[in-house]
Structure formats: structure tokens, C-alpha cells
Amino acid sequence: MKKNIPFVGLVSGLTVLALLAVAGWWFWLRTPPLPDGLIQANGRIEGDHYAVAGKMPGKVADLPAREGDSTQKGKVLARLDDAQVRARLDQARQAASAMEAQWRAAQTALAVARKDLPLAIQTAEANLAHARAQLASAHSSAEQAARDAERFRRLAEAGTVDRHRYEQMALAAEVAANQARSAEEAVRVAEGSSPRRVWAMNGWAPERMK
């Protein structure tokens, strides 16, 4: 029995060494386990390719996602430089401000026109009435001067008055006729500058300015 003790000890030592080797392999050489939900297998993986593009062209300013990263719906993959877009937005805002200023100026001018319109109408109508009165008077004077000139012409031919007197009356008739023509032109000018006539020619109505 004493002779078997070294053999048993040898076997025991080898067993301990084997256990230590297995334990070392387990802790240092084994493949670490995969996370939950993943499996390890051999084979070929095929996937779909998707082209990602922005609605507007531009320079990429930031690229949070890289090739091979996991992503999900709603995650930002890239950010574009919006300097040009912001510049165009500023221009549009400035143009809108200019248009608003023009609109306010037009509103102010309209308010002034509404205030001054009744006086302008009254003044224009008064000028027109005065021009028409002057025309009527000029026509009467011209007609009377023409009758007087014709009468003196007959008298001059009969020898009742001298010819110089007839020439004076003829000249007076011509002057009166020129004054009548001038009065007619004044009436045309007054009618052409009348606000109501301007509105009628352009299809406007005073009610639209109220």
C-alpha cells in the first residue's frame, strides 16, 4: 500500500493541473457571451441600400451618423449649412418690410386724399363754372361785336360813316372772337382737370375712396 501513495499523488496533481487549465481557458481564452437578443452564426448578410437626400441642396455642416452606426426613425443623420437659406430669408424679410412701408405710405396718402377731396372737387367745379360764365359772356360780346361790325360796314359803304370807324368796329369784332376762343379753351381745360371727369375716364368712382 505504501508503494501506491506516490502514484495517487501524481494522479491528484495532474487532476488539479487539468482543472486549473480548464479554469484558465474559461476565464481568459473563451469567447465572451453576446448581449441579449443577439446570436452568433456563420453566413452572408444582405441589406437594402437607401439614398438619403435633403429637400434642399446645401453643404453638409455636421454629420452625427457614420457608416455602420445604428439609427432609428427621427434621428438626425446630417445637418446642412443654412447660411444661404438664412440670407435669403433676411432678404425676404427686408422686402416684406419695404412693401409694408410702401403700403403704409399709400394708406397715409389715401387718408390725405380723402380729407382734401371735397375741397378739391368744390374748387374744380367753381373754376369750371367761372370758365363757363366767362365763355357765355365772351360769346355774347363776340356776337354783338360781329353785328356792330356788319352794321358799320353797311354804313361805310353808304357813306354815312367814314371807313376808319368801320375798321375799328371790325377790329373790335375780331378781338371779341379771339376772346371767345380763349374762353372755350379755358372751359376745356377746366373740364379736363375736373376730378369727376378724371374718375369717369378711368372708370373710378368717389365711393371707392371712402
Residue pairs with C-beta under 8 A, 6 or more apart in sequence:
34 40
52 77
52 78
54 78
54 80
56 80
56 85
58 80
58 81
58 82
58 84
58 85
59 80
59 81
60 78
60 79
60 80
60 81
61 79
61 80
61 81
61 82
62 78
62 79
63 77
63 78
63 79
64 76
64 77
64 78
64 79
65 71
65 75
65 76
65 77
65 78
71 77
110 209
113 209
114 209
114 210
117 195
117 206
117 209
120 195
121 195
121 196
124 190
124 193
124 194
124 195
124 196
125 194
127 190
127 193
128 187
128 190
128 191
128 194
131 183
131 186
131 187
131 189
131 190
132 187
132 190
134 183
134 186
135 180
135 183
135 184
135 186
135 187
137 183
138 176
138 179
138 180
138 182
138 183
139 180
139 183
141 176
141 179
141 180
142 173
142 176
142 177
142 179
142 180
144 176
145 169
145 172
145 173
145 175
145 176
145 177
146 173
146 176
146 177
148 169
148 172
148 173
149 166
149 169
149 170
149 172
149 173
151 169
152 161
152 165
152 166
152 169
152 170
153 166
153 169
153 170
155 161
155 166
156 162
156 163
156 165
156 166
191 197
196 206
198 204
199 205
199 206
